[in-house]
Amino acid sequence: MGELPTSPHSPRKLQELLRQLREQWKEVDQGGMPNHALWRRFDRACNEAYRIVQAWLAGMKQHAVEQKTLRLSMLEEVKAWGERLSLRTLQGSADWKAAQRELGEFSRRWREAGHVSEKRFAELQPQWKAALQEAARPLEEAQQASVAARQRMIDEAAALASGPLRIDAIKELQQRWQQESQRVPLERRQEQKLWDA
């Protein structure tokens, strides 16, 4: 086999065009005198043109395999990352800001990964969401605990506001708030709402 012939049509359009040409030949050929030599020439020409379609289909199949492999490896990567985060949480050494950034990076990489078929996407997307949700669970639990701690600080601030002015207690409460907000990141709007309260 030599070089593939070139075509002004996309491989998908060429595939459809070849299908239409063969159907047209069948319609024209009915009822007349069969011309086997002409049919063989037509068939050879169609088969030669179909080589472009075959190469394209092989490339698409290879691309689909590569994309599935990439996404499955991303699934395994996020699961392993989640296990490491859970372990660091138990050890008390979790960096919640880094965890939040890394989760965002995983989501970005998933969105920007190459195209997969709708069927494959429908199969992989629920697995991805479940894996990401499981990996993010320690961060979400830390955020819930942080919201509860901040709520208690809000209650302390309200108690301080109703009593005599104690600057040292107010400064200490503000310091604790800053430490908590630096330790565990929250969604910006929620963070602002708590601070305003």
Backbone as a printed PyTorch tensor [residue, N CA C, xyz], in Angstrom:
tensor([[[  0.8420,  -1.1790,   0.0000],
         [  0.0000,   0.0000,   0.0000],
         [  0.8820,   1.2350,   0.0000]],

        [[  0.5180,   2.1820,  -0.8010],
         [  1.2700,   3.4190,  -0.8720],
         [  0.6950,   4.4550,   0.0700]],

        [[  0.9350,   5.7000,  -0.2740],
         [  0.4070,   6.8080,   0.5130],
         [ -1.1150,   6.8290,   0.4250]],

        [[ -1.7350,   7.3200,   1.4930],
         [ -3.1900,   7.4660,   1.4570],
         [ -3.5470,   8.6090,   0.5270]],

        [[ -4.5880,   8.4360,  -0.2680],
         [ -5.0180,   9.5540,  -1.1130],
         [ -5.5750,  10.6720,  -0.2430]],

        [[ -5.5170,  11.8720,  -0.7400],
         [ -6.0730,  12.9990,   0.0140],
         [ -7.4860,  13.2600,  -0.4790]],

        [[ -8.2490,  13.9190,   0.3660],
         [ -9.6370,  14.2080,   0.0210],
         [ -9.9890,  15.5900,   0.5370]],

        [[-10.7940,  16.3370,  -0.2310],
         [-11.2220,  17.6590,   0.2600],
         [-12.2860,  17.5470,   1.3490]],

        [[-12.8030,  16.3250,   1.5870],
         [-13.8520,  16.1020,   2.5770],
         [-13.2380,  15.6020,   3.8860]],

        [[-13.9420,  15.8550,   4.9820],
         [-13.5230,  15.2630,   6.2510],
         [-13.7460,  13.7570,   6.1540]],

        [[-13.0100,  12.9570,   6.9360],
         [-13.2010,  11.5010,   6.8710],
         [-14.6420,  11.0800,   7.1340]],

        [[-15.3090,  11.7400,   8.0680],
         [-16.6990,  11.3760,   8.3520],
         [-17.5910,  11.6680,   7.1420]],

        [[-17.3820,  12.8350,   6.5010],
         [-18.1830,  13.1630,   5.3230],
         [-17.8420,  12.2410,   4.1570]],

        [[-16.5580,  11.8990,   4.0470],
         [-16.1480,  10.9830,   2.9970],
         [-16.8080,   9.6160,   3.1880]],

        [[-16.8830,   9.1680,   4.4180],
         [-17.5340,   7.8880,   4.7180],
         [-18.9940,   7.9220,   4.2490]],

        [[-19.6930,   9.0060,   4.5630],
         [-21.0920,   9.1410,   4.1660],
         [-21.2190,   9.2710,   2.6450]],

        [[-20.3110,  10.0170,   2.0280],
         [-20.3340,  10.1950,   0.5790],
         [-20.1370,   8.8580,  -0.1410]],

        [[-19.2060,   8.0500,   0.3470],
         [-18.9790,   6.7270,  -0.2520],
         [-20.2210,   5.8440,  -0.1030]],

        [[-20.8490,   5.9200,   1.0460],
         [-22.0780,   5.1430,   1.2580],
         [-23.1510,   5.5810,   0.2420]],

        [[-23.2960,   6.8950,   0.0760],
         [-24.2910,   7.4130,  -0.8760],
         [-23.9620,   7.0080,  -2.3090]],

        [[-22.6850,   7.0660,  -2.6920],
         [-22.2900,   6.6860,  -4.0520],
         [-22.6070,   5.2220,  -4.3390]],

        [[-22.3450,   4.3660,  -3.3790],
         [-22.6460,   2.9410,  -3.5690],
         [-24.1600,   2.7240,  -3.7120]],

        [[-24.9470,   3.4520,  -2.9070],
         [-26.4080,   3.3450,  -3.0230],
         [-26.8710,   3.8380,  -4.3930]],

        [[-26.2920,   4.9420,  -4.8630],
         [-26.6550,   5.4730,  -6.1770],
         [-26.2980,   4.4830,  -7.2750]],

        [[-25.1380,   3.8390,  -7.1460],
         [-24.7380,   2.8380,  -8.1540],
         [-25.7730,   1.7150,  -8.2170]],

        [[-26.2030,   1.2500,  -7.0450],
         [-27.1890,   0.1620,  -7.0120],
         [-28.4750,   0.5840,  -7.7280]],

        [[-28.9150,   1.8270,  -7.4930],
         [-30.1450,   2.3170,  -8.1270],
         [-29.9920,   2.4040,  -9.6440]],

        [[-28.8610,   2.9290, -10.0950],
         [-28.6220,   3.1200, -11.5290],
         [-28.4330,   1.7770, -12.2180]],

        [[-27.8130,   0.8510, -11.5080],
         [-27.4710,  -0.4460, -12.0920],
         [-28.6770,  -1.3660, -12.2480]],

        [[-29.7690,  -1.1070, -11.5600],
         [-30.9420,  -1.9880, -11.6270],
         [-31.6360,  -1.8480, -12.9790]],

        [[-31.9460,  -2.9770, -13.5450],
         [-32.7240,  -2.9790, -14.7890],
         [-31.8890,  -2.8480, -16.0410]],

        [[-30.6450,  -2.4740, -15.9420],
         [-29.8210,  -2.3080, -17.1400],
         [-28.8950,  -3.4920, -17.3280]],

        [[-28.0980,  -3.4100, -18.3630],
         [-27.1090,  -4.4520, -18.6300],
         [-25.9670,  -4.2840, -17.6320]],

        [[-25.6190,  -5.3440, -16.9110],
         [-24.5220,  -5.2220, -15.9650],
         [-23.1990,  -4.9980, -16.6840]],

        [[-22.4110,  -4.0920, -16.1600],
         [-21.0800,  -3.8050, -16.6910],
         [-20.0860,  -4.1210, -15.5860]],

        [[-19.6370,  -5.3690, -15.5750],
         [-18.7740,  -5.8330, -14.4900],
         [-17.4340,  -5.1090, -14.4500]],

        [[-16.8890,  -4.7910, -15.6030],
         [-15.5930,  -4.0990, -15.6400],
         [-15.7270,  -2.6990, -15.0220]],

        [[-16.7960,  -2.0140, -15.3810],
         [-17.0160,  -0.6750, -14.8240],
         [-17.2850,  -0.7470, -13.3200]],

        [[-18.0430,  -1.7560, -12.9080],
         [-18.3000,  -1.9390, -11.4720],
         [-16.9950,  -2.1580, -10.7100]],

        [[-16.0870,  -2.9970, -11.2600],
         [-14.8130,  -3.2560, -10.5700],
         [-13.9970,  -1.9790, -10.4360]],

        [[-13.9850,  -1.1580, -11.4860],
         [-13.2520,   0.1220, -11.4100],
         [-13.8640,   1.0230, -10.3350]],

        [[-15.1980,   1.0960, -10.3510],
         [-15.8960,   1.9120,  -9.3410],
         [-15.6070,   1.3840,  -7.9320]],

        [[-15.6970,   0.0900,  -7.7480],
         [-15.4640,  -0.5390,  -6.4420],
         [-14.0240,  -0.2940,  -5.9720]],

        [[-13.0390,  -0.4290,  -6.8880],
         [-11.6340,  -0.1620,  -6.5280],
         [-11.4470,   1.2870,  -6.0990]],

        [[-12.0690,   2.1980,  -6.8280],
         [-11.9490,   3.6210,  -6.4990],
         [-12.5670,   3.9080,  -5.1210]],

        [[-13.7250,   3.3120,  -4.8660],
         [-14.3640,   3.5030,  -3.5500],
         [-13.5000,   2.9070,  -2.4380]],

        [[-12.9660,   1.7250,  -2.6800],
         [-12.1120,   1.0940,  -1.6660],
         [-10.8480,   1.9150,  -1.4120]],

        [[-10.2850,   2.4750,  -2.4740],
         [ -9.0920,   3.3210,  -2.3260],
         [ -9.4290,   4.5670,  -1.4930]],

        [[-10.5540,   5.1700,  -1.7790],
         [-10.9660,   6.3580,  -1.0180],
         [-11.2900,   5.9830,   0.4280]],

        [[-11.8040,   4.7690,   0.6190],
         [-12.1790,   4.3440,   1.9730],
         [-10.9630,   4.1570,   2.8790]],

        [[ -9.7820,   4.0150,   2.2900],
         [ -8.5580,   3.8970,   3.1080],
         [ -8.3950,   5.1190,   4.0170]],

        [[ -8.7880,   6.2740,   3.5380],
         [ -8.7280,   7.4910,   4.3700],
         [ -9.6450,   7.3220,   5.5740]],

        [[-10.8430,   6.8220,   5.3250],
         [-11.8150,   6.6130,   6.4010],
         [-11.2770,   5.5900,   7.3950]],

        [[-10.6930,   4.4980,   6.8790],
         [-10.1540,   3.4640,   7.7670],
         [ -9.0360,   4.0180,   8.6520]],

        [[ -8.1570,   4.8140,   8.0670],
         [ -7.0660,   5.4080,   8.8600],
         [ -7.6400,   6.3310,   9.9280]],

        [[ -8.6470,   7.0960,   9.5560],
         [ -9.2790,   8.0050,  10.5090],
         [ -9.9570,   7.2210,  11.6300]],

        [[-10.6940,   6.1550,  11.2640],
         [-11.3630,   5.3370,  12.2750],
         [-10.3490,   4.6950,  13.2250]],

        [[ -9.2350,   4.2310,  12.6870],
         [ -8.1910,   3.6350,  13.5320],
         [ -7.6230,   4.6890,  14.4810]],

        [[ -7.4130,   5.8930,  13.9550],
         [ -6.9170,   6.9830,  14.8070],
         [ -7.9080,   7.3440,  15.9020]],

        [[ -9.1930,   7.3700,  15.5480],
         [-10.2290,   7.6850,  16.5380],
         [-10.2920,   6.6050,  17.6120]],

        [[-10.1590,   5.3530,  17.1970],
         [-10.1900,   4.2550,  18.1550],
         [ -8.9940,   4.3500,  19.1030]],

        [[ -7.8220,   4.6390,  18.5520],
         [ -6.6200,   4.7830,  19.3740],
         [ -6.7740,   5.9510,  20.3490]],

        [[ -7.3210,   7.0610,  19.8560],
         [ -7.5310,   8.2380,  20.7030],
         [ -8.4950,   7.9040,  21.8400]],

        [[ -9.5480,   7.1590,  21.5380],
         [-10.5310,   6.7860,  22.5660],
         [ -9.8820,   5.9140,  23.6430]],

        [[ -9.0270,   4.9930,  23.2250],
         [ -8.3280,   4.1330,  24.1860],
         [ -7.4070,   4.9760,  25.0690]],

        [[ -6.6800,   5.9080,  24.4470],
         [ -5.7740,   6.7710,  25.2070],
         [ -6.5370,   7.6250,  26.2100]],

        [[ -7.6750,   8.1790,  25.7890],
         [ -8.4590,   9.0360,  26.6820],
         [ -9.0500,   8.2410,  27.8360]],

        [[ -9.5200,   7.0430,  27.5560],
         [-10.0570,   6.2090,  28.6250],
         [ -8.9530,   5.8820,  29.6230]],

        [[ -7.7830,   5.5190,  29.1200],
         [ -6.6440,   5.1980,  29.9870],
         [ -6.2610,   6.4090,  30.8290]],

        [[ -6.2150,   7.5840,  30.2060],
         [ -5.8750,   8.8130,  30.9290],
         [ -6.8750,   9.0740,  32.0430]],

        [[ -8.1460,   8.9680,  31.7390],
         [ -9.1680,   9.2610,  32.7460],
         [ -9.1970,   8.2100,  33.8530]],

        [[ -8.9690,   6.9590,  33.5000],
         [ -8.8930,   5.9300,  34.5460],
         [ -7.6900,   6.1590,  35.4490]],

        [[ -6.5750,   6.6010,  34.8740],
         [ -5.3990,   6.8960,  35.7130],
         [ -5.6720,   8.1060,  36.6030]],

        [[ -6.4300,   9.0850,  36.1020],
         [ -6.7970,  10.2350,  36.9350],
         [ -7.6890,   9.7940,  38.0890]],

        [[ -8.6050,   8.8610,  37.8200],
         [ -9.4590,   8.3280,  38.8890],
         [ -8.6060,   7.6870,  39.9800]],

        [[ -7.6460,   6.8650,  39.5800],
         [ -6.7690,   6.2110,  40.5550],
         [ -5.9280,   7.2370,  41.3040]],

        [[ -5.4770,   8.2590,  40.5930],
         [ -4.6600,   9.3070,  41.2110],
         [ -5.4450,  10.0600,  42.2870]],

        [[ -6.6960,  10.4240,  41.9970],
         [ -7.4880,  11.1650,  42.9790],
         [ -7.8420,  10.2740,  44.1710]],

        [[ -8.0570,   8.9870,  43.9280],
         [ -8.3260,   8.0690,  45.0450],
         [ -7.1010,   7.9630,  45.9580]],

        [[ -5.9300,   7.8080,  45.3640],
         [ -4.6960,   7.7150,  46.1550],
         [ -4.4450,   9.0150,  46.9090]],

        [[ -4.7040,  10.1430,  46.2520],
         [ -4.5260,  11.4360,  46.9050],
         [ -5.4680,  11.5470,  48.1100]],

        [[ -6.7150,  11.1150,  47.9390],
         [ -7.6940,  11.1620,  49.0280],
         [ -7.2570,  10.3050,  50.2060]],

        [[ -6.6800,   9.1460,  49.9160],
         [ -6.1850,   8.2880,  50.9990],
         [ -5.0390,   8.9660,  51.7540]],

        [[ -4.1470,   9.6370,  50.9970],
         [ -3.0400,  10.3580,  51.6620],
         [ -3.5750,  11.5170,  52.5060]],

        [[ -4.5860,  12.2170,  52.0170],
         [ -5.1720,  13.3200,  52.7740],
         [ -5.8250,  12.8000,  54.0530]],

        [[ -6.5260,  11.6770,  53.9520],
         [ -7.1460,  11.0840,  55.1440],
         [ -6.0790,  10.7120,  56.1710]],

        [[ -4.9730,  10.1560,  55.7170],
         [ -3.8880,   9.7820,  56.6120],
         [ -3.2880,  11.0200,  57.2730]],

        [[ -3.0440,  12.0750,  56.4730],
         [ -2.5010,  13.3200,  57.0430],
         [ -3.4880,  13.9350,  58.0360]],

        [[ -4.7850,  13.7680,  57.7690],
         [ -5.8000,  14.2930,  58.6850],
         [ -5.7100,  13.5720,  60.0280]],

        [[ -5.5900,  12.2600,  59.9780],
         [ -5.4670,  11.4860,  61.2160],
         [ -4.1970,  11.8580,  61.9820]],

        [[ -3.1420,  12.1670,  61.2490],
         [ -1.8690,  12.5480,  61.8760],
         [ -1.8730,  14.0070,  62.3340]],

        [[ -2.9020,  14.7510,  61.9360],
         [ -2.9930,  16.1590,  62.3170],
         [ -2.0650,  17.0510,  61.5120]],

        [[ -1.6400,  16.5890,  60.3390],
         [ -0.6940,  17.3700,  59.5380],
         [ -1.2700,  17.8090,  58.1910]],

        [[ -2.5760,  17.8400,  58.0870],
         [ -3.1960,  18.2230,  56.8100],
         [ -3.0710,  19.7260,  56.5890]],

        [[ -2.7110,  20.1080,  55.3690],
         [ -2.6560,  21.5050,  54.9520],
         [ -3.9270,  21.7450,  54.1340]],

        [[ -4.9290,  22.3600,  54.7650],
         [ -6.2380,  22.4730,  54.1270],
         [ -6.2370,  23.3970,  52.9270]],

        [[ -5.4260,  24.4500,  52.9700],
         [ -5.3610,  25.3450,  51.8030],
         [ -4.7650,  24.6170,  50.6100]],

        [[ -3.6940,  23.8540,  50.8400],
         [ -3.0880,  23.0740,  49.7590],
         [ -4.0760,  22.0260,  49.2570]],

        [[ -4.8080,  21.4020,  50.1700],
         [ -5.7910,  20.3870,  49.7750],
         [ -6.8540,  21.0060,  48.8780]],

        [[ -7.3190,  22.1850,  49.2320],
         [ -8.3380,  22.8490,  48.4190],
         [ -7.7910,  23.1880,  47.0270]],

        [[ -6.5450,  23.6730,  46.9560],
         [ -5.9280,  23.9750,  45.6620],
         [ -5.7760,  22.7040,  44.8220]],

        [[ -5.3230,  21.6270,  45.4590],
         [ -5.1070,  20.3730,  44.7360],
         [ -6.4240,  19.7910,  44.2250]],

        [[ -7.4830,  19.8950,  45.0030],
         [ -8.7980,  19.4450,  44.5350],
         [ -9.2370,  20.2510,  43.3150]],

        [[ -9.0160,  21.5510,  43.3720],
         [ -9.3390,  22.3990,  42.2200],
         [ -8.5240,  22.0130,  40.9980]],

        [[ -7.2690,  21.6540,  41.2140],
         [ -6.4020,  21.2320,  40.1130],
         [ -6.8940,  19.9110,  39.5060]],

        [[ -7.3060,  18.9810,  40.3590],
         [ -7.8690,  17.7250,  39.8400],
         [ -9.0860,  18.0130,  38.9710]],

        [[ -9.9740,  18.8660,  39.4390],
         [-11.1820,  19.2030,  38.6680],
         [-10.8180,  19.8520,  37.3340]],

        [[ -9.8530,  20.7610,  37.3620],
         [ -9.4230,  21.4320,  36.1270],
         [ -8.8620,  20.4150,  35.1370]],

        [[ -8.0050,  19.5320,  35.6180],
         [ -7.4060,  18.5220,  34.7350],
         [ -8.4700,  17.6120,  34.1250]],

        [[ -9.4800,  17.2490,  34.9130],
         [-10.5560,  16.3870,  34.4060],
         [-11.3310,  17.1000,  33.2940]],

        [[-11.6480,  18.3900,  33.5460],
         [-12.3890,  19.1680,  32.5460],
         [-11.5840,  19.3270,  31.2630]],

        [[-10.2790,  19.5090,  31.4030],
         [ -9.4420,  19.7780,  30.2430],
         [ -8.8900,  18.5230,  29.5890]],

        [[ -9.1720,  17.3700,  30.1570],
         [ -8.7290,  16.1190,  29.5250],
         [ -9.4370,  16.0130,  28.1820]],

        [[ -8.8810,  15.2650,  27.2690],
         [ -9.4160,  15.1750,  25.9140],
         [-10.8280,  14.6150,  25.8450]],

        [[-11.3510,  14.6430,  24.6630],
         [-12.7280,  14.2130,  24.3910],
         [-12.8660,  12.7030,  24.5310]],

        [[-13.9450,  12.2870,  25.1440],
         [-14.3410,  10.8820,  25.1490],
         [-15.7750,  10.8180,  24.6320]],

        [[-16.1760,   9.6620,  24.1720],
         [-17.5290,   9.5130,  23.6400],
         [-18.5480,   9.7760,  24.7510]],

        [[-19.7610,  10.0950,  24.3350],
         [-20.8190,  10.3600,  25.3190],
         [-21.0650,   9.1330,  26.1930]],

        [[-21.0280,   7.9670,  25.5790],
         [-21.2500,   6.7310,  26.3290],
         [-20.1510,   6.5520,  27.3810]],

        [[-18.8910,   6.7360,  26.9860],
         [-17.7680,   6.5810,  27.9050],
         [-17.8370,   7.6500,  29.0050]],

        [[-18.1970,   8.8880,  28.6140],
         [-18.2990,   9.9690,  29.5960],
         [-19.3810,   9.6540,  30.6230]],

        [[-20.5210,   9.1390,  30.1470],
         [-21.6210,   8.7820,  31.0530],
         [-21.1980,   7.6630,  32.0010]],

        [[-20.2700,   6.8350,  31.5730],
         [-19.7640,   5.7550,  32.4150],
         [-18.7420,   6.2830,  33.4310]],

        [[-17.8650,   7.1870,  32.9880],
         [-16.7600,   7.6410,  33.8350],
         [-17.1310,   8.8020,  34.7680]],

        [[-18.0140,   9.6880,  34.3370],
         [-18.3180,  10.8820,  35.1300],
         [-18.8510,  10.5670,  36.5290]],

        [[-19.7990,   9.6320,  36.6850],
         [-20.2510,   9.3150,  38.0490],
         [-19.1290,   8.7400,  38.9190]],

        [[-18.2470,   7.9440,  38.3080],
         [-17.1110,   7.4100,  39.0560],
         [-16.1950,   8.5440,  39.5070]],

        [[-15.9810,   9.5150,  38.6050],
         [-15.1250,  10.6550,  38.9300],
         [-15.7260,  11.4730,  40.0730]],

        [[-17.0120,  11.7640,  39.9680],
         [-17.6670,  12.5610,  41.0110],
         [-17.5920,  11.8520,  42.3590]],

        [[-17.8270,  10.5520,  42.3660],
         [-17.7750,   9.7940,  43.6260],
         [-16.3570,   9.7830,  44.1940]],

        [[-15.3540,   9.5900,  43.3490],
         [-13.9610,   9.5640,  43.8080],
         [-13.5490,  10.9350,  44.3390]],

        [[-13.9370,  11.9910,  43.6340],
         [-13.5780,  13.3500,  44.0670],
         [-14.2890,  13.7030,  45.3690]],

        [[-15.5490,  13.3150,  45.4820],
         [-16.3050,  13.5780,  46.7030],
         [-15.6870,  12.8400,  47.8920]],

        [[-15.2990,  11.5960,  47.6780],
         [-14.6700,  10.8110,  48.7450],
         [-13.3200,  11.4210,  49.1330]],

        [[-12.5500,  11.8610,  48.1350],
         [-11.2460,  12.4680,  48.4160],
         [-11.4090,  13.7860,  49.1730]],

        [[-12.4760,  14.5300,  48.8770],
         [-12.6900,  15.8450,  49.4910],
         [-13.3390,  15.7540,  50.8700]],

        [[-13.7910,  14.5680,  51.2640],
         [-14.5110,  14.4210,  52.5370],
         [-13.7300,  14.9730,  53.7370]],

        [[-12.4380,  14.6740,  53.9080],
         [-11.7160,  15.2360,  55.0670],
         [-11.7150,  16.7690,  55.0710]],

        [[-11.5520,  17.3750,  53.8910],
         [-11.5800,  18.8320,  53.8160],
         [-12.9590,  19.3610,  54.1890]],

        [[-14.0030,  18.7290,  53.6760],
         [-15.3630,  19.1730,  53.9990],
         [-15.6530,  19.0440,  55.4910]],

        [[-15.1660,  17.9740,  56.0910],
         [-15.3580,  17.8030,  57.5350],
         [-14.6020,  18.8780,  58.3060]],

        [[-13.3880,  19.1940,  57.8630],
         [-12.6090,  20.2570,  58.5070],
         [-13.3040,  21.6050,  58.3390]],

        [[-13.8950,  21.8270,  57.1830],
         [-14.6200,  23.0820,  56.9500],
         [-15.8500,  23.1800,  57.8430]],

        [[-16.5670,  22.0750,  58.0010],
         [-17.7430,  22.0820,  58.8810],
         [-17.3230,  22.3700,  60.3240]],

        [[-16.2250,  21.7540,  60.7560],
         [-15.7270,  22.0000,  62.1150],
         [-15.2800,  23.4480,  62.2680]],

        [[-14.6770,  23.9910,  61.2140],
         [-14.2250,  25.3860,  61.2550],
         [-15.4100,  26.3470,  61.3250]],

        [[-16.4600,  26.0510,  60.5770],
         [-17.6660,  26.8920,  60.6290],
         [-18.2480,  26.8590,  62.0450]],

        [[-18.2720,  25.6680,  62.6540],
         [-18.7970,  25.5560,  64.0240],
         [-17.9200,  26.3490,  64.9980]],

        [[-16.5840,  26.2530,  64.8220],
         [-15.6730,  27.0090,  65.6900],
         [-15.8710,  28.5090,  65.5000]],

        [[-16.0520,  28.9360,  64.2880],
         [-16.2640,  30.3650,  64.0210],
         [-17.6120,  30.8210,  64.5760]],

        [[-18.5950,  29.9460,  64.5120],
         [-19.9030,  30.2880,  65.0790],
         [-19.7800,  30.4990,  66.5920]],

        [[-18.9790,  29.6360,  67.2340],
         [-18.7550,  29.8090,  68.6780],
         [-18.0450,  31.1320,  68.9500]],

        [[-17.1070,  31.5080,  68.0850],
         [-16.4150,  32.7960,  68.2530],
         [-17.3730,  33.9590,  68.0560]],

        [[-18.3250,  33.8050,  67.1200],
         [-19.3380,  34.8510,  66.9170],
         [-20.1640,  35.0060,  68.1920]],

        [[-20.5190,  33.8790,  68.8070],
         [-21.2700,  33.9230,  70.0650],
         [-20.4510,  34.6010,  71.1580]],

        [[-19.1360,  34.2870,  71.2010],
         [-18.2560,  34.9480,  72.1830],
         [-18.2120,  36.4520,  71.9420]],

        [[-18.1300,  36.8420,  70.6610],
         [-18.0890,  38.2670,  70.3240],
         [-19.3750,  38.9600,  70.7570]],

        [[-20.5110,  38.2800,  70.5790],
         [-21.7960,  38.8560,  71.0010],
         [-21.8210,  39.0080,  72.5140]],

        [[-21.2690,  38.0210,  73.2300],
         [-21.2180,  38.1020,  74.6970],
         [-20.3040,  39.2350,  75.1340]],

        [[-19.1680,  39.3730,  74.4420],
         [-18.2500,  40.4680,  74.7740],
         [-18.8900,  41.8310,  74.5000]],

        [[-19.6730,  41.9120,  73.4380],
         [-20.3050,  43.1830,  73.0670],
         [-21.3590,  43.6060,  74.0840]],

        [[-21.9600,  42.6370,  74.7670],
         [-23.0230,  42.9740,  75.7160],
         [-22.4750,  43.3250,  77.1020]],

        [[-21.1830,  43.0580,  77.3350],
         [-20.5900,  43.3370,  78.6430],
         [-19.7120,  44.5750,  78.5900]],

        [[-18.9020,  44.7350,  79.6520],
         [-17.9770,  45.8700,  79.6760],
         [-16.9000,  45.6950,  78.5900]],

        [[-16.3690,  46.7950,  78.0760],
         [-15.3810,  46.7880,  77.0050],
         [-14.0680,  46.1710,  77.5000]],

        [[-13.6730,  45.0510,  76.8610],
         [-12.4180,  44.3690,  77.2140],
         [-11.5930,  44.2200,  75.9380]],

        [[-10.6930,  45.1700,  75.7250],
         [ -9.8700,  45.2120,  74.5140],
         [ -9.0230,  43.9420,  74.3790]],

        [[ -8.4130,  43.4900,  75.4790],
         [ -7.5430,  42.3060,  75.4130],
         [ -8.3270,  41.0670,  74.9550]],

        [[ -9.5490,  40.8890,  75.4340],
         [-10.3760,  39.7450,  75.0480],
         [-10.7900,  39.8540,  73.5810]],

        [[-11.0720,  41.0670,  73.1240],
         [-11.4510,  41.2800,  71.7240],
         [-10.2760,  40.9710,  70.8060]],

        [[ -9.0740,  41.4470,  71.1730],
         [ -7.8790,  41.1840,  70.3570],
         [ -7.5780,  39.6810,  70.3060]],

        [[ -7.7120,  39.0100,  71.4290],
         [ -7.4560,  37.5680,  71.4820],
         [ -8.4610,  36.8190,  70.6070]],

        [[ -9.7110,  37.2420,  70.6280],
         [-10.7480,  36.6200,  69.8030],
         [-10.4640,  36.8580,  68.3160]],

        [[-10.0470,  38.0690,  67.9630],
         [ -9.6990,  38.3620,  66.5720],
         [ -8.5110,  37.5160,  66.1050]],

        [[ -7.5440,  37.3390,  66.9830],
         [ -6.3750,  36.5080,  66.6570],
         [ -6.7880,  35.0620,  66.3970]],

        [[ -7.6330,  34.5290,  67.2620],
         [ -8.1160,  33.1600,  67.0750],
         [ -8.8730,  33.0280,  65.7550]],

        [[ -9.6680,  34.0530,  65.4360],
         [-10.4240,  34.0330,  64.1810],
         [ -9.4600,  33.9840,  62.9920]],

        [[ -8.4430,  34.8290,  63.0080],
         [ -7.4750,  34.8650,  61.9070],
         [ -6.7470,  33.5260,  61.7720]],

        [[ -6.3700,  32.9470,  62.8990],
         [ -5.6940,  31.6580,  62.8530],
         [ -6.6020,  30.5870,  62.2420]],

        [[ -7.8620,  30.5980,  62.6390],
         [ -8.8170,  29.6180,  62.1020],
         [ -9.0340,  29.8430,  60.6110]],

        [[ -9.1510,  31.0920,  60.1860],
         [ -9.3930,  31.3660,  58.7630],
         [ -8.1600,  31.0410,  57.9120]],

        [[ -6.9690,  31.1480,  58.4970],
         [ -5.7550,  30.7720,  57.7710],
         [ -5.5700,  29.2540,  57.7410]],

        [[ -6.0570,  28.5870,  58.7590],
         [ -5.8980,  27.1340,  58.8550],
         [ -6.8330,  26.3930,  57.8980]],

        [[ -8.1080,  26.8100,  57.8610],
         [ -9.1110,  26.1100,  57.0460],
         [ -9.7920,  27.1100,  56.1150]],

        [[ -9.5780,  26.9710,  54.8020],
         [-10.2300,  27.8930,  53.8620],
         [-11.6910,  27.5190,  53.6570]],

        [[-12.4970,  28.5420,  53.4960],
         [-13.9160,  28.3540,  53.1650],
         [-14.1810,  29.0580,  51.8460]],

        [[-15.3360,  28.7950,  51.2840],
         [-15.7500,  29.5160,  50.0920],
         [-15.8400,  30.9970,  50.4660]],

        [[-15.3490,  31.8560,  49.5860],
         [-15.1820,  33.2860,  49.8890],
         [-16.4550,  33.9470,  50.4240]],

        [[-17.5910,  33.6540,  49.8120],
         [-18.8550,  34.2670,  50.2360],
         [-19.2260,  33.8240,  51.6560]],

        [[-19.0310,  32.5350,  51.9340],
         [-19.3390,  32.0260,  53.2620],
         [-18.3990,  32.6280,  54.3040]],

        [[-17.1330,  32.7290,  53.9320],
         [-16.1320,  33.3340,  54.8150],
         [-16.5340,  34.7690,  55.1720]],

        [[-16.9400,  35.5380,  54.1540],
         [-17.3220,  36.9390,  54.3770],
         [-18.5850,  37.0410,  55.2290]],

        [[-19.5260,  36.1610,  54.9840],
         [-20.7790,  36.1740,  55.7420],
         [-20.5060,  35.9070,  57.2220]],

        [[-19.6470,  34.9340,  57.5090],
         [-19.2970,  34.6440,  58.9020],
         [-18.5630,  35.8170,  59.5370]],

        [[-17.6370,  36.4160,  58.7950],
         [-16.8740,  37.5430,  59.3370],
         [-17.8190,  38.7090,  59.6270]],

        [[-18.7410,  38.9650,  58.7250],
         [-19.6870,  40.0650,  58.9420],
         [-20.5220,  39.8100,  60.1930]],

        [[-20.8860,  38.5640,  60.4330],
         [-21.6800,  38.2460,  61.6120],
         [-20.8530,  38.5000,  62.8710]]])
